């Protein structure tokens, strides 16, 4: 299955956009790594690498139940509200198709 391309995917790499989308759209939602991989249709190792980067940046936090590690958005982070709003609005808008945008030449001709 293909991932629906949104504006969020234009701002961030696909893996980061998907992890942010999954963790920042539902406040307080906790997901473990395999769930993130399954829901995003991405490889487990790829998701593990991205989660490690986001946790190192303190944008997400984790807890363990002894068997699984659960991740959620860090609502205490200074950028939480901004990032939450960016993710919310970014997932609502489709990513612009570059082929539908006017070319430089067509813009130049239109401005004459």
Phi and psi in radians as a Rosetta constraint file:
Dihedral C 1 N 2 CA 2 C 2 CIRCULARHARMONIC -1.510 0.35
Dihedral N 2 CA 2 C 2 N 3 CIRCULARHARMONIC 2.556 0.35
Dihedral C 2 N 3 CA 3 C 3 CIRCULARHARMONIC -1.404 0.35
Dihedral N 3 CA 3 C 3 N 4 CIRCULARHARMONIC 2.325 0.35
Dihedral C 3 N 4 CA 4 C 4 CIRCULARHARMONIC -1.166 0.35
Dihedral N 4 CA 4 C 4 N 5 CIRCULARHARMONIC 2.101 0.35
Dihedral C 4 N 5 CA 5 C 5 CIRCULARHARMONIC -1.371 0.35
Dihedral N 5 CA 5 C 5 N 6 CIRCULARHARMONIC 2.085 0.35
Dihedral C 5 N 6 CA 6 C 6 CIRCULARHARMONIC -2.042 0.35
Dihedral N 6 CA 6 C 6 N 7 CIRCULARHARMONIC 3.065 0.35
Dihedral C 6 N 7 CA 7 C 7 CIRCULARHARMONIC -1.012 0.35
Dihedral N 7 CA 7 C 7 N 8 CIRCULARHARMONIC -0.576 0.35
Dihedral C 7 N 8 CA 8 C 8 CIRCULARHARMONIC -1.022 0.35
Dihedral N 8 CA 8 C 8 N 9 CIRCULARHARMONIC -0.649 0.35
Dihedral C 8 N 9 CA 9 C 9 CIRCULARHARMONIC -1.252 0.35
Dihedral N 9 CA 9 C 9 N 10 CIRCULARHARMONIC -0.379 0.35
Dihedral C 9 N 10 CA 10 C 10 CIRCULARHARMONIC -1.366 0.35
Dihedral N 10 CA 10 C 10 N 11 CIRCULARHARMONIC -0.437 0.35
Dihedral C 10 N 11 CA 11 C 11 CIRCULARHARMONIC -1.550 0.35
Dihedral N 11 CA 11 C 11 N 12 CIRCULARHARMONIC -0.559 0.35
Dihedral C 11 N 12 CA 12 C 12 CIRCULARHARMONIC -2.216 0.35
Dihedral N 12 CA 12 C 12 N 13 CIRCULARHARMONIC 2.767 0.35
Dihedral C 12 N 13 CA 13 C 13 CIRCULARHARMONIC -1.024 0.35
Dihedral N 13 CA 13 C 13 N 14 CIRCULARHARMONIC 2.683 0.35
Dihedral C 13 N 14 CA 14 C 14 CIRCULARHARMONIC -0.960 0.35
Dihedral N 14 CA 14 C 14 N 15 CIRCULARHARMONIC -0.773 0.35
Dihedral C 14 N 15 CA 15 C 15 CIRCULARHARMONIC -1.097 0.35
Dihedral N 15 CA 15 C 15 N 16 CIRCULARHARMONIC -0.840 0.35
Dihedral C 15 N 16 CA 16 C 16 CIRCULARHARMONIC -1.104 0.35
Dihedral N 16 CA 16 C 16 N 17 CIRCULARHARMONIC -0.742 0.35
Dihedral C 16 N 17 CA 17 C 17 CIRCULARHARMONIC -1.051 0.35
Dihedral N 17 CA 17 C 17 N 18 CIRCULARHARMONIC -0.739 0.35
Dihedral C 17 N 18 CA 18 C 18 CIRCULARHARMONIC -1.197 0.35
Dihedral N 18 CA 18 C 18 N 19 CIRCULARHARMONIC -0.752 0.35
Dihedral C 18 N 19 CA 19 C 19 CIRCULARHARMONIC -1.131 0.35
Dihedral N 19 CA 19 C 19 N 20 CIRCULARHARMONIC -0.770 0.35
Dihedral C 19 N 20 CA 20 C 20 CIRCULARHARMONIC -1.087 0.35
Dihedral N 20 CA 20 C 20 N 21 CIRCULARHARMONIC -0.748 0.35
Dihedral C 20 N 21 CA 21 C 21 CIRCULARHARMONIC -1.036 0.35
Dihedral N 21 CA 21 C 21 N 22 CIRCULARHARMONIC -0.805 0.35
Dihedral C 21 N 22 CA 22 C 22 CIRCULARHARMONIC -1.203 0.35
Dihedral N 22 CA 22 C 22 N 23 CIRCULARHARMONIC -0.617 0.35
Dihedral C 22 N 23 CA 23 C 23 CIRCULARHARMONIC -1.622 0.35
Dihedral N 23 CA 23 C 23 N 24 CIRCULARHARMONIC -0.414 0.35
Dihedral C 23 N 24 CA 24 C 24 CIRCULARHARMONIC -1.770 0.35
Dihedral N 24 CA 24 C 24 N 25 CIRCULARHARMONIC -0.152 0.35
Dihedral C 24 N 25 CA 25 C 25 CIRCULARHARMONIC -1.451 0.35
Dihedral N 25 CA 25 C 25 N 26 CIRCULARHARMONIC -0.547 0.35
Dihedral C 25 N 26 CA 26 C 26 CIRCULARHARMONIC -1.996 0.35
Dihedral N 26 CA 26 C 26 N 27 CIRCULARHARMONIC 1.853 0.35
Dihedral C 26 N 27 CA 27 C 27 CIRCULARHARMONIC -0.982 0.35
Dihedral N 27 CA 27 C 27 N 28 CIRCULARHARMONIC 2.250 0.35
Dihedral C 27 N 28 CA 28 C 28 CIRCULARHARMONIC 1.408 0.35
Dihedral N 28 CA 28 C 28 N 29 CIRCULARHARMONIC -0.072 0.35
Dihedral C 28 N 29 CA 29 C 29 CIRCULARHARMONIC -1.174 0.35
Dihedral N 29 CA 29 C 29 N 30 CIRCULARHARMONIC 2.349 0.35
Dihedral C 29 N 30 CA 30 C 30 CIRCULARHARMONIC -2.004 0.35
Dihedral N 30 CA 30 C 30 N 31 CIRCULARHARMONIC 2.336 0.35
Dihedral C 30 N 31 CA 31 C 31 CIRCULARHARMONIC -2.313 0.35
Dihedral N 31 CA 31 C 31 N 32 CIRCULARHARMONIC 2.536 0.35
Dihedral C 31 N 32 CA 32 C 32 CIRCULARHARMONIC -1.630 0.35
Dihedral N 32 CA 32 C 32 N 33 CIRCULARHARMONIC 2.931 0.35
Dihedral C 32 N 33 CA 33 C 33 CIRCULARHARMONIC -1.014 0.35
Dihedral N 33 CA 33 C 33 N 34 CIRCULARHARMONIC -0.778 0.35
Dihedral C 33 N 34 CA 34 C 34 CIRCULARHARMONIC -1.134 0.35
Dihedral N 34 CA 34 C 34 N 35 CIRCULARHARMONIC -0.601 0.35
Dihedral C 34 N 35 CA 35 C 35 CIRCULARHARMONIC -1.138 0.35
Dihedral N 35 CA 35 C 35 N 36 CIRCULARHARMONIC -0.756 0.35
Dihedral C 35 N 36 CA 36 C 36 CIRCULARHARMONIC -1.036 0.35
Dihedral N 36 CA 36 C 36 N 37 CIRCULARHARMONIC -0.764 0.35
Dihedral C 36 N 37 CA 37 C 37 CIRCULARHARMONIC -1.140 0.35
Dihedral N 37 CA 37 C 37 N 38 CIRCULARHARMONIC -0.764 0.35
Dihedral C 37 N 38 CA 38 C 38 CIRCULARHARMONIC -1.149 0.35
Dihedral N 38 CA 38 C 38 N 39 CIRCULARHARMONIC -0.787 0.35
Dihedral C 38 N 39 CA 39 C 39 CIRCULARHARMONIC -1.236 0.35
Dihedral N 39 CA 39 C 39 N 40 CIRCULARHARMONIC -0.477 0.35
Dihedral C 39 N 40 CA 40 C 40 CIRCULARHARMONIC -1.669 0.35
Dihedral N 40 CA 40 C 40 N 41 CIRCULARHARMONIC -0.137 0.35
Dihedral C 40 N 41 CA 41 C 41 CIRCULARHARMONIC 1.050 0.35
Dihedral N 41 CA 41 C 41 N 42 CIRCULARHARMONIC 0.594 0.35
Dihedral C 41 N 42 CA 42 C 42 CIRCULARHARMONIC -2.008 0.35
Dihedral N 42 CA 42 C 42 N 43 CIRCULARHARMONIC 2.824 0.35
Dihedral C 42 N 43 CA 43 C 43 CIRCULARHARMONIC -1.176 0.35
Dihedral N 43 CA 43 C 43 N 44 CIRCULARHARMONIC 2.504 0.35
Dihedral C 43 N 44 CA 44 C 44 CIRCULARHARMONIC -0.988 0.35
Dihedral N 44 CA 44 C 44 N 45 CIRCULARHARMONIC -0.839 0.35
Dihedral C 44 N 45 CA 45 C 45 CIRCULARHARMONIC -1.094 0.35
Dihedral N 45 CA 45 C 45 N 46 CIRCULARHARMONIC -0.654 0.35
Dihedral C 45 N 46 CA 46 C 46 CIRCULARHARMONIC -1.098 0.35
Dihedral N 46 CA 46 C 46 N 47 CIRCULARHARMONIC -0.775 0.35
Dihedral C 46 N 47 CA 47 C 47 CIRCULARHARMONIC -1.160 0.35
Dihedral N 47 CA 47 C 47 N 48 CIRCULARHARMONIC -0.713 0.35
Dihedral C 47 N 48 CA 48 C 48 CIRCULARHARMONIC -1.034 0.35
Dihedral N 48 CA 48 C 48 N 49 CIRCULARHARMONIC -0.758 0.35
Dihedral C 48 N 49 CA 49 C 49 CIRCULARHARMONIC -1.093 0.35
Dihedral N 49 CA 49 C 49 N 50 CIRCULARHARMONIC -0.771 0.35
Dihedral C 49 N 50 CA 50 C 50 CIRCULARHARMONIC -1.174 0.35
Dihedral N 50 CA 50 C 50 N 51 CIRCULARHARMONIC -0.721 0.35
Dihedral C 50 N 51 CA 51 C 51 CIRCULARHARMONIC -1.080 0.35
Dihedral N 51 CA 51 C 51 N 52 CIRCULARHARMONIC -0.692 0.35
Dihedral C 51 N 52 CA 52 C 52 CIRCULARHARMONIC -1.088 0.35
Dihedral N 52 CA 52 C 52 N 53 CIRCULARHARMONIC -0.709 0.35
Dihedral C 52 N 53 CA 53 C 53 CIRCULARHARMONIC -1.150 0.35
Dihedral N 53 CA 53 C 53 N 54 CIRCULARHARMONIC -0.778 0.35
Dihedral C 53 N 54 CA 54 C 54 CIRCULARHARMONIC -1.185 0.35
Dihedral N 54 CA 54 C 54 N 55 CIRCULARHARMONIC -0.602 0.35
Dihedral C 54 N 55 CA 55 C 55 CIRCULARHARMONIC -1.245 0.35
Dihedral N 55 CA 55 C 55 N 56 CIRCULARHARMONIC -0.656 0.35
Dihedral C 55 N 56 CA 56 C 56 CIRCULARHARMONIC -1.112 0.35
Dihedral N 56 CA 56 C 56 N 57 CIRCULARHARMONIC -0.558 0.35
Dihedral C 56 N 57 CA 57 C 57 CIRCULARHARMONIC -1.437 0.35
Dihedral N 57 CA 57 C 57 N 58 CIRCULARHARMONIC -0.032 0.35
Dihedral C 57 N 58 CA 58 C 58 CIRCULARHARMONIC 1.147 0.35
Dihedral N 58 CA 58 C 58 N 59 CIRCULARHARMONIC 0.343 0.35
Dihedral C 58 N 59 CA 59 C 59 CIRCULARHARMONIC -1.390 0.35
Dihedral N 59 CA 59 C 59 N 60 CIRCULARHARMONIC -0.437 0.35
Dihedral C 59 N 60 CA 60 C 60 CIRCULARHARMONIC -2.254 0.35
Dihedral N 60 CA 60 C 60 N 61 CIRCULARHARMONIC 2.723 0.35
Dihedral C 60 N 61 CA 61 C 61 CIRCULARHARMONIC -2.187 0.35
Dihedral N 61 CA 61 C 61 N 62 CIRCULARHARMONIC 2.813 0.35
Dihedral C 61 N 62 CA 62 C 62 CIRCULARHARMONIC -2.346 0.35
Dihedral N 62 CA 62 C 62 N 63 CIRCULARHARMONIC 2.820 0.35
Dihedral C 62 N 63 CA 63 C 63 CIRCULARHARMONIC -2.531 0.35
Dihedral N 63 CA 63 C 63 N 64 CIRCULARHARMONIC 2.728 0.35
Dihedral C 63 N 64 CA 64 C 64 CIRCULARHARMONIC -2.108 0.35
Dihedral N 64 CA 64 C 64 N 65 CIRCULARHARMONIC 2.522 0.35
Dihedral C 64 N 65 CA 65 C 65 CIRCULARHARMONIC -1.821 0.35
Dihedral N 65 CA 65 C 65 N 66 CIRCULARHARMONIC 0.254 0.35
Dihedral C 65 N 66 CA 66 C 66 CIRCULARHARMONIC 1.626 0.35
Dihedral N 66 CA 66 C 66 N 67 CIRCULARHARMONIC -0.327 0.35
Dihedral C 66 N 67 CA 67 C 67 CIRCULARHARMONIC -2.113 0.35
Dihedral N 67 CA 67 C 67 N 68 CIRCULARHARMONIC -0.708 0.35
Dihedral C 67 N 68 CA 68 C 68 CIRCULARHARMONIC -2.249 0.35
Dihedral N 68 CA 68 C 68 N 69 CIRCULARHARMONIC 2.691 0.35
Dihedral C 68 N 69 CA 69 C 69 CIRCULARHARMONIC -1.866 0.35
Dihedral N 69 CA 69 C 69 N 70 CIRCULARHARMONIC 2.163 0.35
Dihedral C 69 N 70 CA 70 C 70 CIRCULARHARMONIC -1.779 0.35
Dihedral N 70 CA 70 C 70 N 71 CIRCULARHARMONIC 2.445 0.35
Dihedral C 70 N 71 CA 71 C 71 CIRCULARHARMONIC -2.081 0.35
Dihedral N 71 CA 71 C 71 N 72 CIRCULARHARMONIC 2.560 0.35
Dihedral C 71 N 72 CA 72 C 72 CIRCULARHARMONIC -2.619 0.35
Dihedral N 72 CA 72 C 72 N 73 CIRCULARHARMONIC 2.827 0.35
Dihedral C 72 N 73 CA 73 C 73 CIRCULARHARMONIC -1.134 0.35
Dihedral N 73 CA 73 C 73 N 74 CIRCULARHARMONIC 2.475 0.35
Dihedral C 73 N 74 CA 74 C 74 CIRCULARHARMONIC -1.513 0.35
Dihedral N 74 CA 74 C 74 N 75 CIRCULARHARMONIC 1.706 0.35
Dihedral C 74 N 75 CA 75 C 75 CIRCULARHARMONIC -1.242 0.35
Dihedral N 75 CA 75 C 75 N 76 CIRCULARHARMONIC -0.149 0.35
Dihedral C 75 N 76 CA 76 C 76 CIRCULARHARMONIC -1.576 0.35
Dihedral N 76 CA 76 C 76 N 77 CIRCULARHARMONIC -0.169 0.35
Dihedral C 76 N 77 CA 77 C 77 CIRCULARHARMONIC -1.218 0.35
Dihedral N 77 CA 77 C 77 N 78 CIRCULARHARMONIC 2.514 0.35
Dihedral C 77 N 78 CA 78 C 78 CIRCULARHARMONIC -1.051 0.35
Dihedral N 78 CA 78 C 78 N 79 CIRCULARHARMONIC -0.517 0.35
Dihedral C 78 N 79 CA 79 C 79 CIRCULARHARMONIC -1.666 0.35
Dihedral N 79 CA 79 C 79 N 80 CIRCULARHARMONIC 0.107 0.35
Dihedral C 79 N 80 CA 80 C 80 CIRCULARHARMONIC -0.982 0.35
Dihedral N 80 CA 80 C 80 N 81 CIRCULARHARMONIC -0.916 0.35
Dihedral C 80 N 81 CA 81 C 81 CIRCULARHARMONIC -1.081 0.35
Dihedral N 81 CA 81 C 81 N 82 CIRCULARHARMONIC -0.740 0.35
Dihedral C 81 N 82 CA 82 C 82 CIRCULARHARMONIC -1.141 0.35
Dihedral N 82 CA 82 C 82 N 83 CIRCULARHARMONIC -0.812 0.35
Dihedral C 82 N 83 CA 83 C 83 CIRCULARHARMONIC -1.162 0.35
Dihedral N 83 CA 83 C 83 N 84 CIRCULARHARMONIC -0.697 0.35
Dihedral C 83 N 84 CA 84 C 84 CIRCULARHARMONIC -1.054 0.35
Dihedral N 84 CA 84 C 84 N 85 CIRCULARHARMONIC -0.778 0.35
Dihedral C 84 N 85 CA 85 C 85 CIRCULARHARMONIC -1.162 0.35
Dihedral N 85 CA 85 C 85 N 86 CIRCULARHARMONIC -0.705 0.35
Dihedral C 85 N 86 CA 86 C 86 CIRCULARHARMONIC -1.083 0.35
Dihedral N 86 CA 86 C 86 N 87 CIRCULARHARMONIC -0.782 0.35
Dihedral C 86 N 87 CA 87 C 87 CIRCULARHARMONIC -1.135 0.35
Dihedral N 87 CA 87 C 87 N 88 CIRCULARHARMONIC -0.773 0.35
Dihedral C 87 N 88 CA 88 C 88 CIRCULARHARMONIC -1.066 0.35
Dihedral N 88 CA 88 C 88 N 89 CIRCULARHARMONIC -0.845 0.35
Dihedral C 88 N 89 CA 89 C 89 CIRCULARHARMONIC -1.293 0.35
Dihedral N 89 CA 89 C 89 N 90 CIRCULARHARMONIC -0.615 0.35
Dihedral C 89 N 90 CA 90 C 90 CIRCULARHARMONIC -1.184 0.35
Dihedral N 90 CA 90 C 90 N 91 CIRCULARHARMONIC -0.543 0.35
Dihedral C 90 N 91 CA 91 C 91 CIRCULARHARMONIC -1.429 0.35
Dihedral N 91 CA 91 C 91 N 92 CIRCULARHARMONIC -0.305 0.35
Dihedral C 91 N 92 CA 92 C 92 CIRCULARHARMONIC -1.398 0.35
Dihedral N 92 CA 92 C 92 N 93 CIRCULARHARMONIC -0.414 0.35
Dihedral C 92 N 93 CA 93 C 93 CIRCULARHARMONIC -1.848 0.35
Dihedral N 93 CA 93 C 93 N 94 CIRCULARHARMONIC 2.397 0.35
Dihedral C 93 N 94 CA 94 C 94 CIRCULARHARMONIC -1.249 0.35
Dihedral N 94 CA 94 C 94 N 95 CIRCULARHARMONIC 2.581 0.35
Dihedral C 94 N 95 CA 95 C 95 CIRCULARHARMONIC -1.237 0.35
Dihedral N 95 CA 95 C 95 N 96 CIRCULARHARMONIC 2.324 0.35
Dihedral C 95 N 96 CA 96 C 96 CIRCULARHARMONIC -1.104 0.35
Dihedral N 96 CA 96 C 96 N 97 CIRCULARHARMONIC 2.456 0.35
Dihedral C 96 N 97 CA 97 C 97 CIRCULARHARMONIC -1.488 0.35
Dihedral N 97 CA 97 C 97 N 98 CIRCULARHARMONIC 2.064 0.35
Dihedral C 97 N 98 CA 98 C 98 CIRCULARHARMONIC -0.999 0.35
Dihedral N 98 CA 98 C 98 N 99 CIRCULARHARMONIC -0.490 0.35
Dihedral C 98 N 99 CA 99 C 99 CIRCULARHARMONIC -1.259 0.35
Dihedral N 99 CA 99 C 99 N 100 CIRCULARHARMONIC -0.366 0.35
Dihedral C 99 N 100 CA 100 C 100 CIRCULARHARMONIC -1.562 0.35
Dihedral N 100 CA 100 C 100 N 101 CIRCULARHARMONIC -0.244 0.35
Dihedral C 100 N 101 CA 101 C 101 CIRCULARHARMONIC -1.354 0.35
Dihedral N 101 CA 101 C 101 N 102 CIRCULARHARMONIC 2.527 0.35
Dihedral C 101 N 102 CA 102 C 102 CIRCULARHARMONIC -1.164 0.35
Dihedral N 102 CA 102 C 102 N 103 CIRCULARHARMONIC 2.476 0.35
Dihedral C 102 N 103 CA 103 C 103 CIRCULARHARMONIC -1.298 0.35
Dihedral N 103 CA 103 C 103 N 104 CIRCULARHARMONIC 2.869 0.35
Dihedral C 103 N 104 CA 104 C 104 CIRCULARHARMONIC -1.022 0.35
Dihedral N 104 CA 104 C 104 N 105 CIRCULARHARMONIC -0.709 0.35
Dihedral C 104 N 105 CA 105 C 105 CIRCULARHARMONIC -1.145 0.35
Dihedral N 105 CA 105 C 105 N 106 CIRCULARHARMONIC -0.766 0.35
Dihedral C 105 N 106 CA 106 C 106 CIRCULARHARMONIC -1.143 0.35
Dihedral N 106 CA 106 C 106 N 107 CIRCULARHARMONIC -0.619 0.35
Dihedral C 106 N 107 CA 107 C 107 CIRCULARHARMONIC -1.163 0.35
Dihedral N 107 CA 107 C 107 N 108 CIRCULARHARMONIC -0.702 0.35
Dihedral C 107 N 108 CA 108 C 108 CIRCULARHARMONIC -1.134 0.35
Dihedral N 108 CA 108 C 108 N 109 CIRCULARHARMONIC -0.740 0.35
Dihedral C 108 N 109 CA 109 C 109 CIRCULARHARMONIC -1.165 0.35
Dihedral N 109 CA 109 C 109 N 110 CIRCULARHARMONIC -0.632 0.35
Dihedral C 109 N 110 CA 110 C 110 CIRCULARHARMONIC -1.224 0.35
Dihedral N 110 CA 110 C 110 N 111 CIRCULARHARMONIC -0.485 0.35
Dihedral C 110 N 111 CA 111 C 111 CIRCULARHARMONIC -1.465 0.35
Dihedral N 111 CA 111 C 111 N 112 CIRCULARHARMONIC -0.103 0.35
